[in-house]
Structures are given as C-alpha cells and as structure tokens.
Amino acid sequence: QVFLVESGGGLVHAGGSLRVSCEASVSIRNLYRMSWYRQSPGKERELVATLIPGGDTNYATFASGRFSISRRNTADNTVDLQMNSLKPEDTAVYYCYAYNTWTHYDYWGQGTQVTVSS
C-alpha cells in the first residue's frame, strides 16, 4: 500500500501562482509514474500532467506552458506541480496519482482544493 498526501492548495487571484505537492509513503524515483489530475464540480476528473520514471513529462493542452510537474531533488518521495498564470477555470480539487510500472498497482491521494478568484 502506498499513501499519497497532497498539500499546498488554497485561494489565489487570477494570474497568480501556486504550488501543490504530493508526498508518497515510498520512494517514487524509479518505479512510479506520477500524475496530477483535477476535478471541478459537475465535471469528470481530468489529467493535468504526468512525470514518468525516466524524467519525461506530459501535459494536458490547458496546462502546457503554465504548469510544471517535477520530482523534488531533495526528496525521492515528493512530486510538485507548479501552476502559473492561474485562471478561474483552473479551480478544482487536484489529485495526486501514482502508478507502479512494475506491479501495475495504482494509488490516489485525497486531493487538495485550488480556488482561483477572478
């Protein structure tokens, strides 16, 4: 069992920046594909960004150029999502997701609320 704990959500004005973090109960450096998803009220959960073990990243169209996913250099178990130029439509609960590329088990965090005011 892997536990994921998100932090860093909050309220920010449009145009501002916020960093959300995901701390895992295990090292995620070599085996885990880490992703951030988000879900707004009345909408389906959608993929925001993915970081694969080799270091490559992928972003949803709406996140490309504004958001950045990275594994913290000082912590093998933490992934950050830096969000810049935030828009009101970025308001959502942001979830951390870990996929073990060896066992194929996956895990979700409980989410952190991000609210962007206009």
C-alpha positions as CSV (number, residue, x, y, z in Angstrom):
1,Q,0.0,0.0,0.0
2,V,1.2,3.4,-0.9
3,F,-0.1,6.5,0.7
4,L,-0.2,9.9,-1.1
5,V,-0.7,13.2,0.7
6,E,-1.3,16.4,-1.2
7,S,-0.6,19.8,0.2
8,G,-0.3,23.4,-1.0
9,G,-3.8,24.1,-2.3
10,G,-5.5,27.3,-1.4
11,L,-7.0,30.5,-2.8
12,V,-5.2,32.6,-5.3
13,H,-6.2,35.5,-7.6
14,A,-6.3,35.1,-11.3
15,G,-2.8,35.4,-12.8
16,G,-1.2,34.2,-9.6
17,S,0.9,31.1,-8.9
18,L,0.5,28.2,-6.6
19,R,2.5,25.0,-6.0
20,V,0.8,21.8,-4.9
21,S,2.9,18.9,-3.6
22,C,2.4,15.2,-3.3
23,E,4.3,13.3,-0.7
24,A,4.3,9.5,-1.1
25,S,5.0,6.9,1.6
26,V,7.6,5.3,-0.6
27,S,10.3,6.4,-3.0
28,I,8.8,7.2,-6.4
29,R,12.0,7.8,-8.2
30,N,12.4,4.5,-10.2
31,L,9.2,2.7,-10.4
32,Y,6.3,5.1,-10.3
33,R,4.7,7.1,-13.0
34,M,3.3,10.2,-11.1
35,S,0.4,12.3,-12.3
36,W,-1.8,15.1,-11.3
37,Y,-5.5,15.1,-12.1
38,R,-8.1,17.6,-11.3
39,Q,-11.9,17.6,-10.9
40,S,-14.2,20.5,-10.9
41,P,-17.8,20.3,-9.6
42,G,-20.1,18.6,-12.2
43,K,-17.1,17.6,-14.4
44,E,-15.2,14.4,-14.8
45,R,-11.7,14.1,-13.4
46,E,-9.1,15.1,-16.0
47,L,-5.4,14.5,-16.4
48,V,-3.2,17.6,-15.8
49,A,0.3,16.4,-16.0
50,T,2.5,13.2,-15.9
51,L,6.0,12.5,-14.8
52,I,7.5,9.2,-15.9
53,P,10.4,7.5,-14.1
54,G,12.9,8.5,-16.8
55,G,12.1,12.1,-16.2
56,D,9.9,12.9,-19.3
57,T,6.8,14.9,-18.7
58,N,3.5,15.2,-20.5
59,Y,0.8,17.9,-20.1
60,A,-2.8,18.5,-21.0
61,T,-3.2,21.2,-23.5
62,F,-4.7,23.6,-21.0
63,A,-1.6,23.0,-18.7
64,S,1.1,23.3,-21.3
65,G,3.2,26.4,-20.8
66,R,1.6,27.3,-17.5
67,F,2.1,24.2,-15.3
68,S,5.2,22.2,-14.5
69,I,5.5,18.8,-12.8
70,S,8.7,17.8,-11.2
71,R,10.2,15.4,-8.7
72,R,11.8,17.3,-5.8
73,N,15.6,16.8,-6.0
74,T,15.9,16.8,-2.2
75,A,13.1,14.2,-1.7
76,D,12.7,10.9,-3.6
77,N,9.1,10.7,-2.5
78,T,7.7,14.1,-3.4
79,V,6.3,15.5,-6.7
80,D,5.3,19.1,-7.2
81,L,3.0,20.8,-9.6
82,Q,3.9,24.4,-10.1
83,M,1.0,26.3,-11.5
84,N,1.5,29.8,-13.0
85,S,-0.8,32.2,-14.7
86,L,-3.8,30.6,-13.0
87,K,-7.3,31.2,-14.3
88,P,-10.7,30.9,-12.6
89,E,-11.3,27.8,-14.7
90,D,-8.3,26.1,-13.0
91,T,-10.4,26.0,-9.9
92,A,-10.7,22.3,-8.9
93,V,-9.7,19.6,-6.5
94,Y,-6.2,18.5,-7.5
95,Y,-5.4,14.8,-7.0
96,C,-2.1,13.0,-7.0
97,Y,-1.9,9.7,-8.7
98,A,0.8,7.1,-8.6
99,Y,1.1,4.1,-10.9
100,N,3.7,1.4,-10.2
101,T,5.1,0.4,-13.5
102,W,6.3,-2.9,-12.1
103,T,3.2,-4.2,-10.2
104,H,0.6,-2.1,-12.1
105,Y,-1.0,-1.1,-8.9
106,D,-2.2,2.4,-8.7
107,Y,-2.9,4.8,-5.9
108,W,-4.8,8.1,-5.3
109,G,-4.4,10.9,-2.9
110,Q,-7.3,12.5,-1.2
111,G,-6.9,15.8,-3.1
112,T,-6.3,19.4,-2.4
113,Q,-8.6,22.3,-3.2
114,V,-7.3,25.0,-5.5
115,T,-9.5,28.1,-5.9
116,V,-8.7,30.8,-8.4
117,S,-10.7,34.0,-7.9
118,S,-11.4,36.4,-10.8
